[in-house]
Amino acid sequence: MKRKLCLILAVVMVLSSFASTAFAAEMDKDKFDSDVEFMKNVIYFVLDGYQYEVNQEDILNGLYDGFFGILDDYSTHYTHEEYMALLEDTAGEFTGIGVQIIDSNGNIVVITPLPSSPALEAGIKPGDIIKYVDGADITGLTTSQASLLIKGAEGTHVKIGVVRSGETLTFDIVRRAIIISGVEGKIMDNNVGYLKVTDFSDNTVDLVKKELEKFDAGDVKKIVIDMRNNGGGTLDSAVGMLNLFVTEGPVVYVDYATGEEDIYESTLKKQKYEIALLINGGSASATEVFAGAVKYKNEGIIVGTNSFGKGVVQSLYALLDGSGVKFTTAEYFSVDRKPVHKVGIAPDIVVENQKADLSEYPSFSKTKKPVLGTVSLDVLAAEMILDTLGYDVGEPDGVYDQKSFEQIVKFQGDNFLYAYGTIDIATQNALYRALLQHSESDAEDLQLKAAIKALNK
């Protein structure tokens, strides 16, 4: 199964060609070329006799998915739209007016303006059809093409013409940075800080610093850092976080397939806060980089359950056609080169929260990305979860119809995912996390209670 439990520990590069001398040395190139030619003939043969029409782009995406599917659980191919969404997720911010949009019957429709965005302040509403951008009619464009026109440099103006209830309205909006926050902070009883970090994006460290400024103003010295179900993110972000909480020295070792090794260090001279870190089985990748350093340097208390155990590094490459690929290029080790992959980080204090019975929900395959018209168990699982969360999908039946499609788009928008309706792996993971949170919302948080108790001893 492909599990996209993390964003990536990523290195972004541009790939101009797949050819390499290493590839040629390890494979019979002539036979491989012959096999590829034979595969092309098989495809033509099937298409000549196949009853229904198949899109050429779908064929290529299927070939990509098949190839990357045999590598490991974390290697995958992204379509252009998925790749652009991944870059935005990793960055944690973009510059524009702040709207989630979708292409519906050739129209660009607003799903929702983001909170505190220029679009919301200007009066853009869900359901508005964006027809004009700076006077140009964008009818018929894809969401990616429309986004490129709507986005622009911070501080610049863009005129957005929308159709609402048959009336055309024009808004002059100033673009600005839109921050997608994965950080939340508050001061609890006994002056203990609570810092929830849901991912490691490029802006995570800056967002954490802002919360720490509030803690400092309140003279907070003890902090619970909640990284439960944090699937990871970028390595730089994790190391940057460690520089705020863990003292100087090596914090992670990255060993590449090439034989090279990178050693990342913290430069913090002295700990400012006493910390307790919450983790569980959904804590993976960059989260385990952070948790491992805290544990093995003995500079915090780990509370919860064993982390996932993803100790491999993926590199992300842009392809010339606008799509992207991600595949495993290295393994990382924690302090003193302790292994993480398929081992995880064990808590110092083991605490299980009450688990909900989710057996009635089908499991996601984590290998397929259903689109409108698909009939599958993945669709049924998504519909059942959406129904539980209060989204109006009608009676879940496993048929990905227009009503379910619109609710998936709404869910993606509500969760700051790329709102294009495909039930991709990121959406599947987000649906399952939302289900877990919903099912546990009424239960006592024994893990948080134990962390607070440990800090107050």
N, C-alpha and C positions, 0 to 999 in steps of 0.2 A: 504494500500500500504506500502511496505517497502521502506523507504527512507534512503539510506546510505549517508546522507548529510555530515557526519563527519567521520573522521577515528574512534576514540573512545576516551572517557575519560577512560583509561584502567588500569586494574590491571592484570598482566600476571601471570597465575598459571598453574599447571599441574593437570589434572583430572585423577585419577586412577579408579574411579568407579562412577556410577550414583546413587548408593544406598545411602539413608540417612534416619535417624530416623524421621526427619521432614516430609519427603515425606510419610513415612509409617503412620505417625500419622494423616495426613490430607486426605488420600485416602484409599479406600477399596482395600488393596493390593491384596487379593485373586481375586476380580472381575477384577482388572486391569491386573493381570497376565493372567486371562482367556480371557480378551479382546485382549491382545497382541497375544495370541495363535490363537484366531479366525482370527485376521488380517493376520497372517502368512498363514493360510489356504486359505483366500480370495486371497492373492497374488499368491499362488500356483495354485489355481483354474483358475485365470485370465491368468497366464502364459501358462497353459496347452492348453487353447483354443485361445490364442492370435495369430494373423496371423504372426506377425513379431518378430524378436529376440530382446530381451531387455537385456541390460548389467546389471549385478548384482550390480555394483557400482552405476549405474544410479538409480536403485531401492532404494538403501540405501540413496543416496543423496536426492531423492524425499521424502522419509520418514522424513529425517531430516528437509528439507525445509518446509514440511507441519506442523511439530510440532512447529518449531520456528516461523512460519508464524502466529500462533494463539496467540502469546505472546504480542508483540507490534511492532511498526514500526522499532525498532532498534535492535531487537534480531534476530540472524541469525546463520546459520551453514556455515562453510567454508571448501571446499575441501582442500586437502593437498597443492595443488598449490596456491590456493587463500590465505590460511593461511600464507604460506611462503611470498607471495607478501605483505600481510598486515603487517607482522612484519618488512619487509624492508621499507615499506612506513612510518611506525611509527618511525623507527630508523632514517630515513633520510640519512642513509649511509650504505655501506657494504664494505667488503674488497675483492678485486678481480682484474680483468683486465678491467672491465667496458664495457661489451657488452650486448646488448639486443639480445636474441636468441629465436628460435622457433624450434619445432620438425616438420619437413616436410617430410612425406613419409619415416620415419625412419632415416632421417638425421638431424643433429643439424645445423641450418642455422643462420648466423648472420643477424639480422635485421638492426642494426646500432651499431657502436662503440659510446660510450657516449663522449660528449665533454671533452677535456683535460684528457682523460683516457689513461692508459698504452696501451690499445689495439689500440687506434687511433694513438698514437705516434709510435707504432711498425709497423703499416701498415696494420692492419686488416681492411677489407672493407666489406660493405654491400653485401650480397649474398655469401660470403665465407662459405663453408661447413666445419665445425669443425669436423675432422675425428679422430684426435689423441690428447690425453691429456697425457703428459709425456710418450709418446710411446704407450699408451693403446688405442686400437680402441674403440671408443664410439658409433659406428653405432648401432642404435636400442635402445639407451637409451632415456629416457624422458628428457625434459628440466630441470626438478628438479634434476634428477640424474646427468646430465651433469654439472649443476651449482655447485653441491657439489664437483665435481672433479676440476672444474676450479677455484673456490674460495679457499682461504687459508689464512694463516697468512701474515700480512703485512711484506713486505721485502723479502718474499720467491720467488723463481723462479718457473715458470711453462712453459713447452714446449708445444706450441699449433701448431698442424699440420692441415693445412687447404687445401682443394681442391678448386682451382680457375681456371676456364677455362681448366679443365682437368689436370692441373699441381698441384703437391703437394708442398706446401711451409711450412717451419717450422719457428716459431717465439719463441725466448726465451724472456719471459716477466716477469718483476718483479711486483708482486702484490702490490697494495697499497689501501688505503682507498678511496672509491669513494663516493663523497658527492652529495646528491640530494638536491639542494638548493631550498627552498621555500621563499627566502628572496632576495629582490632587493632594492638597495638604490641609490639615486642621490641627488645632490644639485641643487635646482631650483633657479629662479630669486629671488632677495631680500634676498638671503642667507637662504632660507627656505629648510630644509631637507625633502626629500620624502622617506618613508620607506614602501615598499609593502611586506606584509607577507601573503602568500597564504595557509599556513597550520601550525599546531603546532606539529612538529616532535621533536625527542629527540635532534636534533642538531640545532633547531631554535634559541635558546637563544645565542649560540656561534656565529652563523651567524649574528645575530642582533648586537652583541657586536662589530664585525668586522666593520660593517657599521657605528656604532656610533663612532668608532675610527677615521674614515674618516671625519665624521661630526665635531668631536672635533678639528681635524687638520684644518678644514675650519672655525672654530669658529661659528658653527651652534648652535643656541639656541632655534629655533622653528622647530618643526617637524610635518609633516602630516603623520600619520600612516594609511595606506590603508589596511583594512581587509575586504573589500567587497568580497563577494563570498568565504570567508575563512570558510570552513565547520567545522573547529575545529581540534582536535588532542588530545594530551595527557594533562592531568591536570597539571602534573609537569612542562611542557613546558609553559603553560599559567601563572602559578604562578611565574615561573622564569622570564618571560617577565615583569610581574607586579613589580617585585623587581628592575627593571631597570627604571620604569617610575612613580610608585605610592608609596606614602609614607607609613610608617609602620602602622601596624594594620591588623585586619582580612580582608581578601579579598574574601573568599568563604567558605561556610559551606556545607559539604557533609553528608547527612543523609541516612544511610544504612537501608536495609530491616531488619537487625538484631536488629535495635534500637540504634546502635552506631552512633556517629557523629565525623567527622574529621573537624578541623578548620585549614585552611591554611592562613598564614599571609605574609605580606611584611615586610622587615626589613630596607627598604630604609629610611634614616634619612631626606633627603631633596631632592626635585625635582631638577633635573639638566636641564630639557628641558620643554618648554611650548609646549603642544601637542594638535593636533586636530585629532580625530579618525573618519575615514570613515567606515560606515557599511551600509548594505542593507539586503534585505530579504534572501540572501544567506549566511549571517554571522550567524554561529550557534555554539552551544556547547562551546568548549574552547574559541572561539572568544567572546562569550557572558559572559564568566567568566571575561575576560579582560575588555570588554566594560562596564560591570556592575560596576566593581571596579572604573574605570575611572569616570563614571557618578556619582555614589552614594557617592564617596569621594570628588566630585567636583574638580578633579585635571586634567581636560581636557575638551575639547569641542567635543561633539558627533555630527557628521554631516551625513546626508543621509536619509535613511528610516528605519523603525522598523526592528529589527533583527528577525530571524526565530522563536526563542522560543523553543529551545531544552535544557531543564534543567534537564535531566536525565543522569545517569552515567551507562555505560556498563562495565562489567568485561569480559576479554578475557581469555579463558581457552584452553590449548593444550590438545588434546585427544591422547590416546595411539597409534592410527593408523596414526598419523601425521596430521589429520585434526584439526579443531578448532571450538569452539562455542563462541558466544558473546551474552550476555543477560543483561537486565537492572537489576541492583542491588541496585541503590541508586538514590536520587534526590538531586540536589544542589541548594543552595540559595546564592544570592549575598550579598553585604555589608548590615548590619543590618537585615539579613535574608529576604531580599526582594525576592519574587518568580520570576523565570525566565521561567519555563516550561509553554508552551502555552501562554506566555505573551510577552517574548522577552525584548529587551532593546530599549527604545524610544530615538530617537535623540534629542539633544537640538535645532538643526537647521534642520528642515525638508526640504530636497531638492530632487526632483525627476529628474533623468536623463530621456531624451526622450526614450520612450520604443519602441522597434521594434515590428512589427506585425509578430508573429511567429505562427499564427493560422493554417497555411498550413502544419505545421509539426505535425505528430501524437505524442501524449504524450507517454513517456515510461511507461510501466506498473509498473516498479520498483519491480516486484515480480518474473520475469522470467529472466533466463540467457541464451540467445540463443547461440547455438553452430552450427558448420558447418552442413548445411542441413536443418536447421530450417526455417519454413515459418511463418512469424508473422508480426504484426504491429510494434513490437519492432525493428525487422530487417529493416523494411521500414523506420522507423524514423532514425535509425543509417545511413542507406544508403543516405537518403536525406540530413542529416547534413554533412556527409562526402563529398557528391557532392558539397554542398555549400562551404565547406572549401577548395575545390580544389583537393580532393582525387579522383582517377580514379576508380569509382565503376560501370561505365556504366550507364544504365538507372535504377534508383531505382525501384525495383519490389517486395520487401519484401521477396525474396528468398535468403537465406544466402549461396551463392555459393563461389567457391574458390577465385574468383576475389575480392569479398567483404571481405572475410576472410583475405586475404593478406593486404587489406587496413586498416582493423580494427587493425591488428597486427602492421602495420606501425604507425597508430594513437597512439596506446598504447605506442610504443617505443618513438615516438616524445614527448609524455606527461609523460614519466617516470613512466608509469604503467606497470604492469606485462604483457609482450607481448606474450600472449598465445592464442589469438583469440576469447575467450569467451566474449560475450558482457555482462559482469557482471554489477553489480549495480554501482561500481566505474567508469567503463567505460561509462555507460549511463550518470552518473552525469558529467563526464569530457566532453563528447560530447555536452551536453546541455550548459555547461559553455562556451565551445569554440564557440558555436553558438551565445550565448549572446554577447561575446566579439567581435566576427566578426561583428555582426549586429550593435554594438554600436561604432565600431572603428572610424567611420567617423563623429560621433556626438560630439558636444562640451560636455566636462565633467563638467557639472554645479556643481556637488557635490565637486569635487576637487577645483574648482574655489571658491566656498563658504567657504571651509575649509581654503584656503590661506587667503581669505579676513578676516575671523574671527581671524586668528593669527596675522594679521597685523593691527588690530584696535588699 
